[in-house]
Amino acid sequence: MHPLMGFLIASIVALSKSVFYVVVFLSIYLSIRFIHRNATSPLQRLKGPRDSGFLLGHVMAVREIDAQTNKSMNGEWMKEYGHVSSFSAPLGIRASCHYLGNQFLKPHGIVIRKPGFGRRLLGRALGEGVLMAGEDVHKHQRKIMNPAFDPAQIRELFPIFMEKAVMLRDVWSQKLLQERGNARIDILSGAGKVTLDVIGAAGFDYELDALDESKKNDLTDAFGTLLGAEQPDALLLLLVFAMVIPRSWPTAWRAKRMMNRIGKQLLERSKQQASEEKPALTSNTISRPRDLLSLLVRANMDPSVPEQQRLSKDEVIAQIPTFLLAGHETTSTAIAFCLFSLAERPDIQHKLRKELLSSINDNPSMDELNTLPYLDQVLRETLRLHAPVPATQRHVMQDDLIPVSKPFTDKYGEAHNAIRVSAGESVLIPMLAINTAKEILGDDALEFKPERWLDLPKGATEIPGLLNTLTFLGGPRACIGYRFSMVEFVFLSLTN
């Protein structure tokens, strides 16, 4: 062997050994640091359930909701351990807590954001829309988008809501006639299809025709593929959480590409329409497109908005699957639960029907609907008791003390007025558990009782969320489309 070749081989072997030792050293160092950080975490002092498996901890348990009683595991922990507690996250980390008072919704200076794991995972499928964007980007996107969700603009969409609601009513009525009054109707499926049609027309001026089973639509197929994409099993969920491997589903990627293609077409059409409008046209001119995408494009193209502050093309397109997800799944779930609750309580159903029949006609205006107090109470109670999104998380970016609504004691009996958190830890905000907490609403908190909204307990009026619940969250990341959702919910529930 040539001496130079031998020297080269010896050098490679020596380098390989050095790299191996460095990797081993770093692995040991990071493992010790990980164990030490978890062992010394302030959250270890909080009361809570015992560790539940090293790999996933209580990740699956926090998602459990009893469909019959509407009890959640978060709610049960709240009753057992008080309004501040901790539970085990994956890899044995005691790094999450949930509590009453939710100062995360009214920040006192703490730096927080949505968990990177969730943002990356959904961001791959939905893009960096307002739902998944990081704090600074979210604030910027929201500022541009706010005009599209102004109450006056939502009012312009009323005819669309009414048209689609009547279509769903007619579809169900026709099925009842065909089956001579004995038809089995899938409420959730119908509600899901009509909310897709609503968000298509009101969101993008795009007819999805989801209610018409004889028609096929690329955007409907793409979104259906996205929602029906393979769900990860426990091990893959852990690997994604730990970011050991990237997780991408081929079906989801295909759906995203299709959505991007259609989104670009919708965006170019909206931009063309906006550029062709005459300066004399006003926002209430009937001929102007009134869908959310057109309003967003016009707001983004406003001369008063500096070029460097406008949303990019990709950011605008990312709002399309975001609108579809946020305006479809949650509202359809709420509608199904509303009709389910009314079916279980014929007395409430009778009282609501009496109010509707005595006050409005077959084509009510929003002004007329706003004068119906019991309808408002029924809808608010549905959203309180059956929050479509039961919980969410926030990620702590720096060590801090989070003030709570009232003192609590840790598992060593020491009293505290704030929760000490460390950078990198997560806080779970259990919206459903707080919405149904007996210490806030009383012993009947798990009952469907619309009359409670006539005189809410003081604790409920102090919940820092929209509409005195946490269903739409609150603070800087409160649901930007809650008015859209509420109006859609009113019309679709009313006509069915």
C-alpha positions in Angstrom: 0.0 0.0 0.0 1.2 3.4 -0.8 2.4 5.3 2.3 0.2 8.2 1.5 -2.9 6.0 1.3 -2.0 4.4 4.6 -1.7 7.9 6.2 -5.1 8.9 4.7 -6.8 5.8 6.1 -5.2 6.3 9.5 -6.4 9.9 9.5 -10.0 8.9 8.6 -10.0 6.3 11.4 -8.7 8.8 13.9 -11.3 11.4 12.8 -14.1 8.9 13.0 -13.1 8.0 16.5 -13.0 11.7 17.5 -16.4 12.3 16.0 -17.8 9.2 17.8 -16.4 10.4 21.2 -17.8 13.9 20.6 -21.3 12.4 19.8 -21.1 10.2 22.9 -20.0 13.1 25.1 -22.8 15.4 23.7 -25.4 12.7 24.2 -24.4 12.1 27.8 -24.2 15.8 28.5 -27.7 16.5 26.9 -29.2 13.5 28.7 -27.9 14.7 32.1 -29.0 18.2 31.3 -32.5 16.9 30.3 -32.8 14.8 33.5 -31.6 17.6 35.7 -33.9 20.2 34.2 -36.9 18.0 34.5 -36.0 17.0 38.1 -35.5 20.6 39.2 -38.5 22.0 37.2 -40.8 24.2 39.4 -43.7 22.2 38.0 -42.5 19.2 40.0 -43.9 20.9 43.1 -47.4 21.2 41.7 -50.1 18.7 42.6 -51.3 16.4 39.9 -51.7 12.8 38.7 -48.9 10.4 39.0 -46.7 9.8 36.0 -48.4 7.7 33.3 -45.8 5.9 31.1 -42.4 7.3 30.1 -43.1 7.6 26.3 -46.3 9.6 26.1 -47.2 10.5 29.7 -50.8 11.9 29.9 -50.9 13.1 26.3 -53.8 10.8 25.4 -55.6 11.3 28.7 -55.9 15.0 28.3 -57.8 14.5 25.1 -60.5 12.3 26.7 -64.0 13.7 26.8 -67.0 11.6 27.9 -69.6 12.1 25.1 -72.5 11.3 27.5 -71.6 13.4 30.5 -69.3 15.9 28.8 -66.7 15.4 31.5 -63.1 15.8 30.6 -59.9 14.5 32.2 -58.8 18.1 32.7 -62.0 18.8 34.6 -61.5 15.8 36.8 -58.0 16.8 37.6 -59.2 20.3 38.4 -61.7 18.9 40.9 -59.1 16.6 42.5 -56.0 18.8 42.6 -57.4 22.3 42.4 -57.1 25.1 39.9 -53.3 24.6 39.5 -51.8 21.3 38.7 -49.2 19.5 36.5 -49.2 16.3 34.5 -46.6 14.2 32.7 -45.7 15.0 29.1 -43.8 12.7 26.7 -40.4 11.3 27.8 -41.3 11.6 31.5 -41.2 15.4 31.5 -43.3 17.1 34.2 -43.5 20.1 32.0 -47.1 21.2 31.6 -49.7 22.6 33.9 -53.3 23.9 33.7 -55.0 26.3 35.9 -58.0 28.6 36.4 -57.5 32.3 35.9 -55.6 32.0 32.6 -53.3 35.0 32.8 -51.9 33.6 29.5 -54.9 35.2 27.8 -54.1 38.6 29.4 -50.2 38.6 29.3 -48.5 40.6 32.0 -45.2 40.7 30.1 -44.4 36.9 29.9 -43.1 35.8 26.5 -45.2 33.0 25.1 -46.1 31.4 21.8 -48.0 28.4 20.4 -46.0 25.2 20.8 -43.4 24.8 18.0 -44.4 21.1 17.6 -48.0 21.9 16.8 -47.1 24.8 14.6 -44.6 22.8 12.5 -46.9 19.8 12.2 -50.0 21.7 11.1 -48.0 24.3 9.2 -46.8 21.6 6.8 -50.4 20.9 5.9 -52.0 24.3 6.2 -49.2 26.8 5.6 -48.3 29.7 7.9 -51.8 31.2 8.1 -53.0 33.3 11.0 -53.9 30.1 13.0 -50.4 28.7 12.9 -48.2 31.8 12.6 -45.7 32.7 15.3 -46.4 35.7 17.5 -44.8 38.5 15.4 -46.1 37.1 12.1 -49.5 36.5 13.7 -49.7 40.1 14.9 -48.8 41.4 11.5 -51.2 39.1 9.6 -54.0 39.9 12.0 -53.6 43.7 11.6 -54.0 43.3 7.8 -56.9 40.9 8.1 -59.0 42.7 10.8 -60.9 44.8 8.3 -62.2 41.7 6.6 -63.8 40.5 9.9 -65.3 43.9 10.8 -69.0 43.6 12.0 -70.2 45.6 9.0 -68.4 43.3 6.6 -69.8 40.2 8.2 -73.3 41.7 7.9 -72.8 41.8 4.1 -72.5 38.0 4.2 -75.9 37.4 5.8 -77.6 36.4 2.5 -75.0 33.7 1.9 -75.5 32.2 5.3 -79.3 32.2 4.8 -79.1 30.7 1.3 -76.9 27.8 2.4 -79.0 27.2 5.6 -82.2 26.9 3.5 -80.4 24.5 1.1 -79.5 22.2 4.0 -83.0 22.4 5.3 -84.4 21.4 1.9 -81.9 18.5 1.5 -83.0 17.1 4.8 -86.7 17.8 4.1 -86.5 16.0 0.8 -84.9 13.0 2.5 -87.7 12.9 5.0 -90.3 12.9 2.2 -88.6 10.1 0.4 -88.4 8.0 3.5 -92.0 8.9 4.5 -90.9 10.7 7.7 -88.7 7.8 8.9 -85.3 8.9 7.5 -82.1 8.5 9.4 -80.2 11.8 9.0 -76.5 12.2 9.7 -76.5 15.6 11.3 -72.8 16.0 11.6 -72.2 15.0 8.0 -74.8 17.5 6.7 -73.5 20.3 9.0 -70.0 19.6 7.8 -71.0 19.9 4.1 -73.1 23.1 4.6 -70.3 24.8 6.5 -67.9 23.9 3.7 -70.3 25.5 1.2 -70.7 28.6 3.5 -66.9 29.1 3.8 -66.4 28.5 0.1 -69.0 31.2 -0.9 -68.4 33.6 2.0 -64.7 33.1 2.2 -63.6 32.9 -1.4 -66.6 33.5 -3.6 -66.1 29.8 -4.7 -69.0 27.3 -5.0 -67.9 24.1 -3.4 -71.3 22.3 -3.8 -70.5 19.9 -1.0 -74.2 19.5 -0.3 -74.8 18.3 -3.9 -73.4 14.7 -3.9 -73.7 14.6 -7.7 -71.0 17.2 -8.1 -67.2 16.9 -7.6 -65.0 19.8 -6.7 -61.2 19.9 -6.5 -61.1 22.1 -3.4 -63.6 19.9 -1.5 -61.7 16.8 -2.4 -58.4 18.3 -1.3 -59.8 19.4 2.0 -61.5 16.1 2.6 -58.2 14.4 1.9 -56.4 16.7 4.3 -58.9 16.0 7.1 -58.9 12.3 6.4 -55.2 12.0 6.3 -53.7 9.1 8.3 -53.5 9.9 12.0 -50.2 9.1 13.8 -50.0 6.2 16.2 -48.6 6.6 19.7 -45.0 5.9 18.8 -45.0 8.3 15.8 -46.8 10.9 17.8 -43.9 10.7 20.3 -41.3 10.9 17.6 -43.0 13.9 16.0 -43.2 15.5 19.5 -39.5 15.0 20.1 -38.8 16.0 16.5 -36.6 12.9 16.1 -38.0 12.4 12.6 -40.0 14.6 10.3 -43.6 13.5 9.8 -45.4 14.2 6.5 -48.3 12.2 5.1 -48.3 11.8 1.3 -52.0 12.4 1.2 -51.7 15.6 3.1 -48.9 16.8 0.9 -50.9 16.1 -2.2 -53.9 18.0 -0.7 -51.7 20.9 0.2 -50.3 21.1 -3.4 -53.8 21.1 -4.8 -54.9 23.7 -2.3 -52.0 25.9 -3.2 -52.8 25.6 -6.9 -56.5 26.5 -6.4 -55.4 29.2 -3.9 -53.2 30.9 -6.4 -56.1 31.0 -8.9 -58.5 32.5 -6.3 -55.9 35.0 -5.2 -55.1 36.1 -8.8 -58.9 36.5 -9.5 -59.3 38.6 -6.3 -56.3 40.8 -7.1 -57.6 41.3 -10.6 -61.0 42.3 -9.3 -59.5 44.7 -6.8 -57.3 46.4 -9.3 -60.2 46.9 -11.7 -62.4 48.6 -9.1 -63.0 52.3 -9.6 -61.9 54.6 -6.9 -65.4 55.9 -6.5 -66.7 52.6 -5.3 -67.4 52.4 -1.6 -67.3 49.4 0.7 -71.1 49.0 0.7 -71.4 49.0 -3.1 -73.3 45.9 -4.0 -71.2 45.1 -7.1 -68.0 44.7 -5.1 -67.0 41.1 -4.1 -67.8 40.7 -0.5 -66.1 37.4 0.3 -63.3 37.4 3.0 -60.5 36.7 0.5 -61.5 39.7 -1.6 -61.7 41.9 1.5 -58.3 40.7 2.6 -56.8 41.4 -0.8 -58.2 44.9 -0.9 -57.0 45.6 2.6 -53.5 44.3 1.7 -53.4 46.5 -1.4 -54.6 49.6 0.4 -52.2 52.5 -0.5 -52.0 53.4 3.2 -50.2 50.1 3.9 -46.5 50.3 3.1 -45.2 47.7 0.7 -42.9 46.1 3.2 -45.8 45.6 5.7 -48.1 43.9 3.2 -48.7 40.1 3.4 -46.7 38.1 0.9 -48.4 36.0 -1.7 -47.7 32.8 0.2 -49.2 34.3 3.4 -52.4 35.3 1.7 -52.7 31.8 0.1 -52.1 30.2 3.5 -55.3 31.8 4.8 -57.4 29.7 2.4 -56.9 26.3 4.1 -56.8 28.1 7.4 -60.3 29.6 6.8 -61.5 26.2 5.6 -60.4 24.5 8.7 -61.4 27.1 11.2 -64.7 27.9 9.6 -65.8 24.4 8.9 -65.0 21.7 11.5 -65.6 23.8 14.6 -68.9 25.3 13.5 -70.3 22.0 12.1 -69.5 20.3 15.4 -71.2 23.1 17.4 -74.3 22.8 15.2 -74.5 19.1 15.7 -74.2 19.5 19.5 -76.8 22.2 19.5 -79.4 20.0 17.7 -78.4 17.1 19.9 -78.9 19.1 23.1 -82.3 20.4 21.8 -83.3 16.8 21.0 -82.5 15.7 24.6 -84.4 18.6 26.1 -87.9 18.9 24.4 -88.9 21.6 26.9 -86.0 23.9 25.7 -86.8 23.0 22.1 -90.4 24.0 22.5 -89.6 27.3 24.2 -87.1 28.2 21.5 -89.5 27.2 18.7 -92.3 29.3 20.3 -90.0 32.4 20.4 -89.0 31.9 16.7 -92.5 31.4 15.4 -93.9 34.4 17.2 -91.1 36.8 16.2 -89.7 36.1 12.7 -90.6 34.9 9.2 -89.0 32.4 6.9 -86.3 34.9 5.8 -85.2 36.8 8.9 -82.7 39.6 8.9 -79.8 39.7 11.4 -81.5 42.6 13.2 -84.5 40.4 13.8 -82.4 37.6 15.1 -80.6 40.0 17.4 -83.9 40.6 19.2 -84.4 36.9 20.2 -82.9 36.5 23.7 -83.7 32.8 24.1 -82.0 32.0 20.8 -78.9 33.8 22.0 -78.9 31.9 25.3 -79.3 28.5 23.6 -76.4 29.2 21.2 -74.1 30.6 24.0 -74.9 27.6 26.2 -74.1 25.2 23.3 -70.7 26.8 22.8 -70.0 26.8 26.5 -70.9 23.2 27.2 -69.7 21.8 23.9 -66.6 23.8 23.0 -65.5 22.4 19.7 -61.8 22.8 20.7 -61.5 21.6 24.3 -57.9 22.7 25.1 -54.9 24.5 23.7 -51.3 25.0 24.7 -48.8 27.9 25.2 -45.1 27.6 25.2 -43.0 29.6 27.7 -40.1 31.4 26.2 -38.4 32.7 29.4 -38.3 32.0 33.1 -41.2 33.8 34.8 -43.8 34.0 37.5 -47.4 33.8 36.2 -50.0 35.3 38.6 -53.1 33.3 39.2 -56.7 34.3 40.1 -56.4 33.0 43.6 -53.7 31.4 45.9 -53.0 27.7 45.7 -50.9 25.2 47.6 -48.4 22.8 46.1 -48.0 19.2 47.1 -45.7 20.2 50.0 -48.5 22.4 51.5 -46.7 25.7 50.6 -49.0 28.5 49.5 -48.4 30.4 46.2 -49.9 33.4 44.4 -48.1 32.7 41.1 -46.8 29.7 39.1 -43.1 29.6 38.5 -42.3 28.4 35.0 -39.0 27.9 33.2 -38.2 28.6 29.5 -39.2 25.7 27.3 -42.1 24.4 29.4 -45.7 24.3 28.3 -48.9 25.4 29.8 -52.2 23.8 28.9 -55.3 26.0 28.8 -58.3 23.6 29.2 -61.1 25.7 27.7 -63.8 23.1 28.2 -62.8 22.3 31.8 -63.0 26.0 32.7 -66.3 26.4 30.8 -67.8 23.6 32.8 -66.1 24.2 36.2 -68.6 23.9 39.0 -66.6 26.3 41.2 -67.4 28.9 38.6 -70.9 28.1 37.4 -72.3 26.0 40.3 -73.4 22.4 40.7 -75.4 22.5 37.4 -72.3 23.4 35.3 -72.5 20.2 33.3 -76.2 20.7 32.5 -77.6 22.3 29.3 -79.3 25.3 30.8 -79.7 28.3 28.5 -81.4 30.4 31.3 -78.1 30.6 33.2 -77.1 33.4 30.7 -79.7 35.7 32.3 -77.7 36.0 35.5 -74.2 34.6 35.3 -72.2 34.1 38.5 -69.4 36.7 39.0 -66.7 34.1 38.4 -68.1 33.5 34.9 -68.2 37.2 34.0 -64.5 37.4 34.9 -63.3 34.6 32.6 -60.9 36.5 30.3 -62.4 35.1 27.1 -64.8 36.2 24.4 -68.5 35.9 25.3 -67.7 35.0 29.0 -66.3 31.6 27.9 -63.0 30.3 26.7 -64.5 28.7 23.6 -63.1 31.4 21.3 -60.1 32.1 23.7 -59.2 35.7 24.5 -56.4 38.1 24.4 -54.1 38.7 21.4 -54.8 35.2 19.9 -58.6 35.2 20.4 -60.4 33.8 17.3 -60.3 36.5 14.7 -63.4 34.9 13.0 -65.6 34.5 16.0 -68.2 36.9 14.6 -68.3 35.0 11.3 -68.6 31.8 13.2 -71.4 33.1 15.5 -73.5 34.4 12.6 -73.0 31.1 10.6 -73.9 29.2 13.7 -77.1 31.3 14.2 -78.4 30.8 10.7 -77.6 27.1 10.3 -79.0 26.2 13.7 -82.1 28.3 13.2 -83.2 26.8 9.9 -82.7 23.2 10.9 
